[in-house]
Amino acid sequence: MSSYDVVIIGGGPGGYNAAIRAGQLGLSVACVEGRETLGGTCLNVGCIPSKALLHASELYEAASGEAFAKLGIEVTPTLNLDQMMKQKNESVMALTKGIEFLFRKYKVEWIKGWGRIAGPGTVIVTDASGVETELLAKDIIIATGSEPTPLPGVEIDNKRILDSTGALSLAQVPKHLVVIGAGVIGLELGSVWRRLGAQVTVVEFLDHVAHGSDLEAGKTLHRSLSRQGMNFKLSSKVTSAITSETGVSLSVEPAAGGQAEVIEADYVLVSIGRRPFTRGLGLETVGLALDKRGMLENKDYRTAAEGIWVIGDVTSGPMLAHKAEDEASVCVERIAGKAGEIDYNLIPNVIYTRPELASVGKTEEQLKAEGRAYKVGKFPFSANSRAKVNHETEGFAKVLADERTDEILGVHLVGPSVSEMIGEFCVAMEFAASSEDVALTSHPHPTRSEALRQAAMSVIGLPTQS
């Protein structure tokens, strides 16, 4: 039996960052993780491997199509899918080893196995061989993350019907991939396989893609992906799936009801969202119950049970790795008696397609629903010099500012590398900046970031490049 100041259940972005922060603050800490590697879903089978394939597939498509030829580069590339997967896996492994190094550096003990709470201050860890170890802790942090949400009538087998993990490890390029769900995961992984040669059909229950995004930004992304060759069936639902050795027959109906059609595919990706992972946690031993969404409720990261905290996908808020990381630091700091706060309105969201969609703050739809008076400044990437010479002119930058005070309320970007640029507005909004503050700030020329400044200048109707 070992005793710690903090025991963390889960080694994903929330769990491992909480463990490292606890070590930095001098707390004795153990992180319980049953995978063979640290990093959770994000690092092992989510954010990181998907970005590796997005990058590789973008380069392959550029070399295969008109993009290279237009630049005067003439090549005939050959797809080596095995090598593409190998470099993806190597990148993931290097990063997981990096977390292990940080654990050693900050004296975090990794307890390999699956943890469950066995009463106040007690965690039982079961390792791969079934051996149980009892841990005692002053405080316990639940950071068990999430898992793919199942779809009734469409059973995931990761042979023909895939979840995101299966779609990241296909041994061949699908002839026809049907993606169920036009959210982040569906659009990103659909983009990967389309670039590599698959016909891709996206079936979405709603009448628009990228649910939760600013509608104008989502529509712009939808048009761009359609032009690239992705097929969309919006306002539609999949009601059943029949698998065979060679493919899947999907029954698809209008969301509002009506005549069904059958779509044939060799692979199907189910990506309708994620749900908290709480199985086997022993919550009943400390009197905890899940809410109607299957989440653990919290008040300043505390659960209703004394000494038990919760962060990341398993509790309220957006299911984003960086949100879990922020909560990890704040939660541990509170355990250590320090102050810590997160402004959830300033957590950015990104879809890593091409073009990318990045946003922070309020959408126009939210501001209208609140009845808040606002101004809009927009600037197209087609008028940005760097985007133009790079042949990356799709999309725009949009800034929403309070009509009276000019404080920036929301920013929505669709375009090249906007995932790297949205942080500028996160910082600006953290300091309650006005659109004029950004408009008066010098940006290097020629860069894509100038579009952000021009959008801010457009809020008051004074852009200099459009």
Secondary structure, DSSP 8 states (H G I E B T S, - for coil): -EEEEEEEE--SHHHHHHHHHHHHTT--EEEEE-SSSSSHHHHHHSHHHHHHHHHHHHHHHHHHSHHHHHTT--------HHHHHHHHHHHHHHHHHHHHHHHHHTTEEEEESEEEE-STTEEEEE-TTS-EEEEEEEEEEE---EEE--BTTB---SSSEE-HHHHTS-SS--SEEEEE--SHHHHHHHHHHHHTT-EEEEE-SSSSSSTTS-HHHHHHHHHHHHHHT-EEE-SEEEEEEEE-SS-EEEEEEETT----EEEEESEEEE-S-EEE--TT--GGGGT----TTS----BTTB-SSTTEEE-GGGSSS---HHHHHHHHHHHHHHHTT------GGG--EEE-SSSEEEEEE--HHHHHHHT--EEEEEEEGGG-HHHHHTT----EEEEEEETTT-BEEEEEEEETTHHHHHHHHHHHHHTT-BHHHHHTS---SS-TTHHHHHHHHHTTT--S--
